[in-house]
Amino acid sequence: MKIYTKTGDKGETGLIGGTRVLKSALRVEAYGEIDELNAVLGCIRTRLTDETISESLLGIQRDLFAIGAQLADPRGQVEKKAEKVSIGEERVRQLEEIIDRYDAVLPPLRSFILPGGTEGGALLHLARAVCRRAERRMVALSQETSLSPVLIVYINRLSDLLFTLARAVNREAGTEEIPW
């Protein structure tokens, strides 16, 4: 199988199930944002030395592939065919548990903080911003079509986790947060 198919040369792409749409379609934008977030997390994993965080991010990357598959499936059939494409409330709870574990040892926030700190912390802040963009696209898509509400909850919680991890990585490195 060749990597190039030439089927997208006129600005269209195929969705799961064979439907062809413009590459500028909101659905394509949504799963494209998820893909970008996944790539950013991959970059972050190459920079982190904390294996616990790296393993958490690896699981999240798998989840993002599942979310992307669901977003690329206008008929909602892929989740029924492959268990690994399913994202449920349990995964949201797992994200919340990670947030709570790190938040318990972080100083309470008294103001907004500027993104930055260590390279890993700054990249996690970047990932949070990309995650928020993906969330906005998913919310817009949900206004046009049926979308599992848990997907938006997951992405919303993920942005909170990425913020918390950025703070944790910076604190572990002894880097002070800069208040705004």
C-alpha positions as CSV (number, residue, x, y, z in Angstrom):
1,M,0.0,0.0,0.0
2,K,1.4,3.4,-1.0
3,I,1.3,6.3,1.5
4,Y,-0.1,8.6,-1.1
5,T,-3.5,7.8,-2.8
6,K,-4.1,11.0,-4.8
7,T,-7.7,10.8,-3.7
8,G,-7.3,14.0,-1.7
9,D,-5.7,16.1,-4.4
10,K,-8.8,18.1,-5.0
11,G,-9.3,19.0,-1.4
12,E,-11.5,16.1,-0.3
13,T,-11.0,13.3,2.2
14,G,-12.7,10.1,3.0
15,L,-14.5,9.6,6.4
16,I,-15.0,6.2,8.0
17,G,-17.7,4.5,6.0
18,G,-16.6,6.0,2.7
19,T,-18.3,9.4,2.7
20,R,-16.2,12.1,0.9
21,V,-16.1,15.6,2.4
22,L,-14.0,18.7,1.9
23,K,-10.9,18.9,4.0
24,S,-12.2,22.1,5.4
25,A,-15.3,20.4,6.9
26,L,-15.9,20.9,10.6
27,R,-15.7,17.2,11.3
28,V,-12.3,17.1,9.6
29,E,-11.2,20.2,11.5
30,A,-12.2,18.5,14.8
31,Y,-10.3,15.3,14.3
32,G,-7.4,17.3,12.8
33,E,-7.2,19.2,16.1
34,I,-7.2,15.9,18.0
35,D,-4.4,14.7,15.8
36,E,-2.4,17.8,16.4
37,L,-2.9,17.4,20.2
38,N,-1.7,13.8,19.9
39,A,1.4,14.9,18.1
40,V,2.2,17.5,20.7
41,L,1.8,14.9,23.5
42,G,4.2,12.7,21.5
43,C,6.8,15.5,21.5
44,I,6.3,16.1,25.2
45,R,6.9,12.4,26.0
46,T,10.3,12.7,24.4
47,R,11.2,15.5,26.7
48,L,9.9,14.3,30.1
49,T,12.0,12.2,32.5
50,D,9.0,11.4,34.8
51,E,7.9,7.9,33.7
52,T,4.6,8.1,35.6
53,I,3.6,11.2,33.6
54,S,4.9,9.7,30.4
55,E,2.9,6.6,30.9
56,S,-0.2,8.6,31.6
57,L,0.3,10.6,28.4
58,L,0.8,7.4,26.4
59,G,-2.6,6.2,27.6
60,I,-4.1,9.6,26.6
61,Q,-2.5,9.3,23.2
62,R,-4.4,6.0,22.7
63,D,-7.6,7.7,23.8
64,L,-7.0,10.5,21.4
65,F,-6.8,8.0,18.5
66,A,-10.1,6.6,19.7
67,I,-11.7,10.0,19.8
68,G,-10.3,10.8,16.3
69,A,-11.8,7.6,15.0
70,Q,-15.2,8.5,16.5
71,L,-15.0,12.0,15.0
72,A,-14.2,10.6,11.6
73,D,-17.2,8.3,11.7
74,P,-20.4,10.3,10.7
75,R,-22.6,7.2,11.1
76,G,-21.3,6.4,14.6
77,Q,-20.6,2.7,13.8
78,V,-16.9,2.4,14.5
79,E,-17.3,2.4,18.3
80,K,-19.6,-0.6,18.0
81,K,-17.1,-2.5,15.9
82,A,-13.9,-2.0,18.0
83,E,-13.7,-1.8,21.7
84,K,-10.5,0.2,21.6
85,V,-12.4,3.1,20.0
86,S,-14.7,3.4,23.0
87,I,-14.2,6.2,25.5
88,G,-16.4,6.1,28.6
89,E,-16.9,7.9,31.9
90,E,-14.4,5.6,33.5
91,R,-11.6,7.2,31.5
92,V,-12.8,10.6,32.6
93,R,-12.7,9.5,36.2
94,Q,-9.2,8.2,35.6
95,L,-8.1,11.7,34.4
96,E,-9.8,13.2,37.5
97,E,-7.9,10.9,39.8
98,I,-4.6,11.9,38.2
99,I,-5.5,15.6,38.5
100,D,-6.5,15.1,42.2
101,R,-3.2,13.2,42.9
102,Y,-1.0,16.1,41.6
103,D,-3.3,18.9,42.8
104,A,-3.0,17.6,46.4
105,V,0.7,18.5,46.4
106,L,0.6,21.7,44.4
107,P,0.2,25.1,46.1
108,P,-3.3,26.5,45.7
109,L,-3.8,28.9,42.8
110,R,-4.4,32.5,43.9
111,S,-4.2,34.0,40.4
112,F,-3.7,33.1,36.8
113,I,-0.2,32.0,35.9
114,L,1.8,32.6,32.8
115,P,2.5,29.5,30.7
116,G,6.1,28.6,30.7
117,G,8.7,27.3,33.2
118,T,10.7,24.3,32.1
119,E,10.7,22.9,28.6
120,G,8.3,20.1,29.7
121,G,6.1,22.5,31.6
122,A,5.9,24.9,28.7
123,L,5.1,22.2,26.3
124,L,2.3,20.9,28.6
125,H,0.9,24.4,28.6
126,L,1.0,24.4,24.8
127,A,-0.8,21.0,24.8
128,R,-3.5,22.5,27.0
129,A,-4.1,25.3,24.5
130,V,-4.2,22.9,21.6
131,C,-6.6,20.8,23.7
132,R,-8.9,23.8,24.2
133,R,-8.9,24.4,20.5
134,A,-9.9,20.8,19.8
135,E,-12.7,21.2,22.4
136,R,-14.0,24.2,20.7
137,R,-14.1,22.4,17.3
138,M,-15.8,19.4,18.9
139,V,-18.5,21.6,20.6
140,A,-19.1,23.3,17.2
141,L,-19.4,19.9,15.6
142,S,-21.8,18.7,18.3
143,Q,-24.2,21.6,17.3
144,E,-24.4,20.1,13.8
145,T,-24.5,16.4,14.5
146,S,-24.8,13.8,17.2
147,L,-21.6,13.4,19.2
148,S,-21.2,11.4,22.4
149,P,-21.2,14.0,25.2
150,V,-18.5,12.0,27.1
151,L,-16.0,12.9,24.3
152,I,-16.4,16.6,25.1
153,V,-16.2,16.0,28.9
154,Y,-13.1,13.9,28.3
155,I,-11.4,16.7,26.3
156,N,-12.4,19.3,28.8
157,R,-11.0,17.3,31.7
158,L,-7.9,16.6,29.7
159,S,-7.1,20.3,29.4
160,D,-7.4,20.5,33.2
161,L,-5.0,17.6,33.5
162,L,-2.5,19.1,31.1
163,F,-2.5,22.4,33.1
164,T,-2.1,20.5,36.3
165,L,0.8,18.4,34.9
166,A,2.5,21.6,33.6
167,R,2.4,22.9,37.2
168,A,3.6,19.6,38.6
169,V,6.5,19.3,36.2
170,N,7.6,22.9,36.9
171,R,7.3,22.4,40.6
172,E,9.3,19.2,40.5
173,A,12.1,21.1,38.7
174,G,12.0,23.9,41.3
175,T,10.7,26.4,38.7
176,E,8.5,29.1,40.2
177,E,5.2,30.0,38.6
178,I,4.9,33.5,37.4
179,P,1.5,35.1,38.4
180,W,-0.4,37.3,36.0
